Amino acid sequence: MSFFKKLKDKMSQQTNSVTEKFKDGLAKTRSNFSDKVNDLVSRYRKVDEDFFEELEEILIGADVGFETVMELIDELKSEVKKRNIQDPREVQAVISEKLVAIYQGGEEETSSINVQQDGLTVILFVGVNGVGKTTTIGKLAHRFKAEGKKVVLAAGDTFRAGAIEQLEVWGDRAGVDVIKQAAGSDPAAVMYDAVQAAKSRNADILLCDTAGRLQNKVNLMNELEKVKRVIEREVPGAPHEVLLVLDATTGQNALIQAKTFKEATNVSGIVLTKLDGTAKGGIVLAIRKELQIPVKLVGLGEKMDDLQNFDAEKYVYGLFSNLVEAEEE
């Protein structure tokens, strides 16, 4: 049974609405990547060095990342030789197979958020301004509230004009409390108040917004470290997640941001926003391969329920859905 056939069977057994969100959300990347691969295989009669060179350019153009592309091409060449593949069309399924393997690293990886069974779960959100941190917090608050959990938000971005008010708007939409202080207040003091409020209100989840820009990178990272220390002191073992929010439309710049934040704080997962707005969704693979940090959540649209847990197989299905669905029974 081919990889596409296996993937088609698996997708048909799962929640169609989520699968369709990945398919719709990756339309631009699919057009940029899958359509170019289709064109490539239609122009070649055999799999040769020129074929791989063009494929390499397509992968780099989708922001898969240079190191990841080189490794993928080497693995594809080896697989093609091992299976004695002559027809370029057969390479498409092998590419899909290898993309899933690259992401999973040989292991099934959960993209679920680390929510504590007992007591307060504290989730810290970090990232530069403009990537969608506040929107992500609002959407995640909505999700947790819908699951019956009591949620509190901490307005820790006290430096950006309008940040506190923006979080309050999302708090109102989701129907959850927002703990804040005046603009310009010490973010660590806000976190202390928020933890105490969450405890006193018997909250299940505390979602913490943070600053995305201070006078320089060192100041920003020092501020995040201070916030983290306060949380750790008040809730042993917390924060239970440090989620770095990145804007998928910035491509390789998102990878640079990820490297910077990884050096400064213990990032446990990535939230990749605006994946539906980019033709370079290969950045998912570059982040996973080069940084060894799982992408836990992806933004696939503007609606409240368009923030989805990342799934490597649904991602590849979104990239190659036209070929998967054409697979003969």
Secondary structure per residue as TSV (DSSP state, phi and psi in degrees):
chain	resnum	aa	ss	phi	psi
A	1	M	-	360.0	130.8
A	2	S	-	-71.3	161.5
A	3	F	H	-60.2	-42.6
A	4	F	H	-61.4	-40.1
A	5	K	H	-65.4	-43.4
A	6	K	H	-61.0	-43.5
A	7	L	H	-65.7	-41.6
A	8	K	H	-61.0	-45.0
A	9	D	H	-62.8	-41.0
A	10	K	H	-67.5	-42.7
A	11	M	H	-64.1	-34.9
A	12	S	H	-68.8	-21.2
A	13	Q	T	-89.8	-7.5
A	14	Q	S	-105.9	177.0
A	15	T	-	-61.4	113.8
A	16	N	H	-61.7	-37.1
A	17	S	H	-62.5	-40.8
A	18	V	H	-70.2	-42.6
A	19	T	H	-58.6	-42.0
A	20	E	H	-67.0	-33.5
A	21	K	H	-62.9	-41.5
A	22	F	H	-65.9	-41.2
A	23	K	H	-62.7	-48.0
A	24	D	H	-68.9	-40.7
A	25	G	H	-68.2	-25.0
A	26	L	T	-102.0	17.5
A	27	A	H	-58.4	-42.9
A	28	K	H	-67.5	-43.2
A	29	T	H	-66.1	-40.1
A	30	R	H	-60.2	-42.1
A	31	S	H	-64.0	-37.9
A	32	N	H	-76.2	-35.4
A	33	F	T	-103.8	-62.5
A	34	S	H	-62.0	-42.1
A	35	D	H	-63.8	-36.3
A	36	K	H	-69.7	-36.7
A	37	V	H	-64.5	-41.9
A	38	N	H	-57.6	-46.1
A	39	D	H	-62.2	-40.2
A	40	L	H	-60.5	-50.6
A	41	V	H	-67.7	-26.8
A	42	S	H	-73.9	-22.0
A	43	R	H	-92.0	-13.4
A	44	Y	-	-110.7	139.6
A	45	R	S	-92.9	-20.2
A	46	K	S	-144.3	160.6
A	47	V	-	-90.5	105.9
A	48	D	-	-130.7	-172.5
A	49	E	H	-63.1	-38.0
A	50	D	H	-62.5	-39.5
A	51	F	H	-58.9	-47.6
A	52	F	H	-67.0	-34.5
A	53	E	H	-63.9	-42.2
A	54	E	H	-68.2	-38.8
A	55	L	H	-62.6	-40.0
A	56	E	H	-57.6	-45.1
A	57	E	H	-63.5	-39.9
A	58	I	H	-63.7	-43.9
A	59	L	H	-65.0	-43.1
A	60	I	H	-64.5	-37.7
A	61	G	H	-65.2	-23.6
A	62	A	T	-90.0	8.3
A	63	D	T	65.1	30.9
A	64	V	-	-66.7	-23.2
A	65	G	-	101.6	135.2
A	66	F	H	-58.8	-49.6
A	67	E	H	-61.2	-43.2
A	68	T	H	-65.9	-40.9
A	69	V	H	-62.9	-45.1
A	70	M	H	-60.8	-42.1
A	71	E	H	-67.1	-42.3
A	72	L	H	-62.8	-44.3
A	73	I	H	-62.1	-42.8
A	74	D	H	-60.4	-43.3
A	75	E	H	-67.4	-37.5
A	76	L	H	-65.2	-44.0
A	77	K	H	-59.5	-43.5
A	78	S	H	-64.1	-42.5
A	79	E	H	-68.0	-41.9
A	80	V	H	-61.1	-41.7
A	81	K	H	-67.0	-43.6
A	82	K	H	-63.7	-41.6
A	83	R	H	-89.1	-1.4
A	84	N	T	54.3	48.0
A	85	I	-	-79.8	126.0
A	86	Q	-	-108.3	-34.0
A	87	D	-	-83.4	119.5
A	88	P	T	-55.9	-28.4
A	89	R	H	-64.0	-29.0
A	90	E	H	-72.1	-18.7
A	91	V	H	-70.5	-27.6
A	92	Q	H	-58.1	-44.8
A	93	A	H	-66.6	-35.4
A	94	V	H	-66.6	-39.9
A	95	I	H	-58.3	-48.0
A	96	S	H	-58.6	-45.2
A	97	E	H	-59.1	-45.5
A	98	K	H	-69.8	-33.8
A	99	L	H	-63.5	-43.0
A	100	V	H	-63.4	-43.5
A	101	A	H	-63.4	-39.8
A	102	I	H	-60.6	-46.0
A	103	Y	H	-66.5	-45.7
A	104	Q	H	-79.6	-17.9
A	105	G	T	60.8	29.1
A	106	G	T	87.0	-2.6
A	107	E	S	-128.3	147.7
A	108	E	-	-72.9	123.5
A	109	E	-	-116.9	130.6
A	110	T	-	-83.7	140.9
A	111	S	-	-103.1	10.3
A	112	S	-	-70.7	151.0
A	113	I	-	-77.3	141.6
A	114	N	-	-76.2	87.4
A	115	V	-	-98.1	129.2
A	116	Q	-	-71.5	140.3
A	117	Q	S	-71.9	-33.4
A	118	D	S	-129.1	141.4
A	119	G	S	83.3	-172.5
A	120	L	-	-83.1	132.4
A	121	T	E	-100.0	125.5
A	122	V	E	-112.2	124.4
A	123	I	E	-119.2	122.7
A	124	L	E	-102.7	129.5
A	125	F	E	-107.1	128.7
A	126	V	E	-126.7	162.5
A	127	G	-	147.3	159.5
A	128	V	-	-73.1	164.7
A	129	N	T	-62.4	144.5
A	130	G	T	90.3	-0.3
A	131	V	S	-88.9	-12.6
A	132	G	S	105.5	25.1
A	133	K	H	-58.4	-52.5
A	134	T	H	-64.2	-41.6
A	135	T	H	-62.6	-41.8
A	136	T	H	-61.6	-44.6
A	137	I	H	-59.7	-44.0
A	138	G	H	-62.2	-43.8
A	139	K	H	-67.7	-38.5
A	140	L	H	-69.8	-36.1
A	141	A	H	-61.0	-43.3
A	142	H	H	-59.8	-43.3
A	143	R	H	-63.6	-49.5
A	144	F	H	-62.5	-39.5
A	145	K	H	-61.9	-41.6
A	146	A	H	-64.4	-25.5
A	147	E	T	-83.9	1.3
A	148	G	T	90.1	12.2
A	149	K	-	-91.9	150.3
A	150	K	-	-90.5	123.9
A	151	V	E	-120.5	140.6
A	152	V	E	-127.2	141.3
A	153	L	E	-109.2	143.6
A	154	A	E	-113.4	119.9
A	155	A	E	-85.9	73.7
A	156	G	-	-84.2	-6.4
A	157	D	-	-89.8	84.7
A	158	T	-	-91.5	-3.0
A	159	F	S	-98.2	-32.7
A	160	R	S	-80.5	130.1
A	161	A	T	-60.2	126.7
A	162	G	T	85.8	-4.2
A	163	A	H	-64.8	-42.5
A	164	I	H	-64.9	-44.6
A	165	E	H	-64.0	-37.8
A	166	Q	H	-63.4	-41.7
A	167	L	H	-67.0	-36.4
A	168	E	H	-63.2	-37.3
A	169	V	H	-61.3	-45.7
A	170	W	H	-66.4	-36.6
A	171	G	H	-60.6	-42.4
A	172	D	H	-63.2	-43.5
A	173	R	H	-61.3	-42.3
A	174	A	H	-83.9	-13.9
A	175	G	T	73.5	41.4
A	176	V	-	-129.4	158.8
A	177	D	E	-77.2	146.2
A	178	V	E	-120.9	125.2
A	179	I	E	-97.2	126.1
A	180	K	-	-143.2	166.5
A	181	Q	-	-131.9	-177.7
A	182	A	-	-66.7	154.0
A	183	A	T	-55.8	137.9
A	184	G	T	88.4	-2.5
A	185	S	-	-67.8	165.3
A	186	D	-	-70.4	118.0
A	187	P	H	-57.1	-35.7
A	188	A	H	-64.2	-34.7
A	189	A	H	-67.7	-37.2
A	190	V	H	-63.2	-42.2
A	191	M	H	-64.2	-39.7
A	192	Y	H	-60.7	-48.8
A	193	D	H	-60.2	-41.5
A	194	A	H	-65.3	-41.6
A	195	V	H	-63.3	-44.5
A	196	Q	H	-63.1	-41.3
A	197	A	H	-65.5	-42.9
A	198	A	H	-62.3	-40.3
A	199	K	H	-65.3	-47.6
A	200	S	H	-66.2	-26.8
A	201	R	T	-95.2	7.6
A	202	N	T	54.2	42.5
A	203	A	-	-73.0	152.3
A	204	D	S	-91.3	-35.6
A	205	I	E	-132.2	132.9
A	206	L	E	-118.2	116.3
A	207	L	E	-103.3	121.9
A	208	C	E	-111.3	117.5
A	209	D	E	-81.2	151.1
A	210	T	-	-137.8	166.2
A	211	A	-	-67.5	148.3
A	212	G	S	-109.5	-8.4
A	213	R	-	-156.8	131.5
A	214	L	-	-125.1	-164.1
A	215	Q	S	-59.3	-35.1
A	216	N	S	-154.2	173.9
A	217	K	H	-60.7	-40.8
A	218	V	H	-61.7	-45.2
A	219	N	H	-60.2	-42.2
A	220	L	H	-62.7	-48.2
A	221	M	H	-66.0	-36.7
A	222	N	H	-64.2	-39.2
A	223	E	H	-64.7	-42.2
A	224	L	H	-64.4	-39.4
A	225	E	H	-64.5	-39.1
A	226	K	H	-64.4	-44.2
A	227	V	H	-60.2	-43.9
A	228	K	H	-63.5	-39.7
A	229	R	H	-63.3	-41.6
A	230	V	H	-62.5	-44.4
A	231	I	H	-62.8	-44.8
A	232	E	H	-61.2	-38.2
A	233	R	H	-67.8	-39.2
A	234	E	H	-85.4	-27.9
A	235	V	S	-133.1	95.0
A	236	P	T	-53.2	132.0
A	237	G	T	91.0	-11.1
A	238	A	-	-92.7	161.4
A	239	P	-	-69.8	144.9
A	240	H	S	-80.7	-19.2
A	241	E	E	-143.5	140.2
A	242	V	E	-117.9	103.2
A	243	L	E	-99.8	120.5
A	244	L	E	-89.9	121.0
A	245	V	E	-94.0	125.7
A	246	L	E	-126.4	147.6
A	247	D	E	-92.9	114.3
A	248	A	G	-61.2	-27.4
A	249	T	G	-70.6	-13.5
A	250	T	G	-86.9	-4.6
A	251	G	T	56.4	-124.5
A	252	Q	H	-61.9	-25.3
A	253	N	H	-63.6	-33.8
A	254	A	H	-63.7	-37.1
A	255	L	H	-65.7	-39.8
A	256	I	H	-63.3	-43.9
A	257	Q	H	-60.3	-42.9
A	258	A	H	-60.8	-41.7
A	259	K	H	-63.7	-40.9
A	260	T	H	-63.8	-47.6
A	261	F	H	-69.9	-33.7
A	262	K	H	-63.5	-35.5
A	263	E	H	-66.8	-30.1
A	264	A	H	-97.8	-28.9
A	265	T	S	-143.8	157.0
A	266	N	-	-81.5	79.5
A	267	V	-	-68.8	127.2
A	268	S	-	-101.5	-15.8
A	269	G	E	-167.3	161.0
A	270	I	E	-110.6	140.2
A	271	V	E	-110.7	118.0
A	272	L	E	-104.8	105.0
A	273	T	E	-87.6	162.5
A	274	K	-	58.1	32.3
A	275	L	G	-64.2	-28.0
A	276	D	G	-73.0	-15.6
A	277	G	G	-97.4	4.6
A	278	T	-	-124.0	151.0
A	279	A	S	-95.4	2.1
A	280	K	-	-117.7	51.4
A	281	G	T	-69.0	-3.2
A	282	G	T	-64.8	-12.5
A	283	I	H	-58.5	-26.5
A	284	V	H	-54.4	-46.8
A	285	L	H	-70.7	-38.8
A	286	A	H	-62.1	-43.8
A	287	I	H	-62.6	-46.3
A	288	R	H	-64.6	-45.2
A	289	K	H	-73.4	-43.0
A	290	E	H	-85.1	-24.8
A	291	L	H	-112.6	-13.5
A	292	Q	-	56.9	37.5
A	293	I	-	-117.0	128.2
A	294	P	-	-71.4	140.2
A	295	V	E	-81.3	114.7
A	296	K	E	-95.8	-34.4
A	297	L	E	-135.6	146.4
A	298	V	E	-132.7	143.0
A	299	G	E	-93.3	119.0
A	300	L	-	-115.0	16.3
A	301	G	S	163.8	-175.4
A	302	E	S	-90.6	-19.3
A	303	K	S	-71.4	160.8
A	304	M	G	-56.9	-36.9
A	305	D	G	-95.8	15.6
A	306	D	G	-88.9	2.0
A	307	L	E	-91.0	112.7
A	308	Q	E	-121.4	150.7
A	309	N	E	-61.5	136.2
A	310	F	-	-72.2	141.1
A	311	D	-	-138.7	118.5
A	312	A	H	-60.9	-39.0
A	313	E	H	-71.7	-38.8
A	314	K	H	-67.2	-33.8
A	315	Y	H	-62.4	-49.0
A	316	V	H	-66.2	-36.6
A	317	Y	H	-60.1	-42.0
A	318	G	H	-62.2	-33.6
A	319	L	H	-73.9	-35.3
A	320	F	H	-122.7	24.4
A	321	S	H	-56.7	-34.2
A	322	N	H	-62.6	-36.8
A	323	L	H	-80.5	-37.5
A	324	V	H	-62.2	-45.9
A	325	E	H	-71.5	-22.5
A	326	A	H	-83.6	-9.1
A	327	E	S	-60.3	128.9
A	328	E	-	-70.8	144.6
A	329	E	-	-67.5	360.0
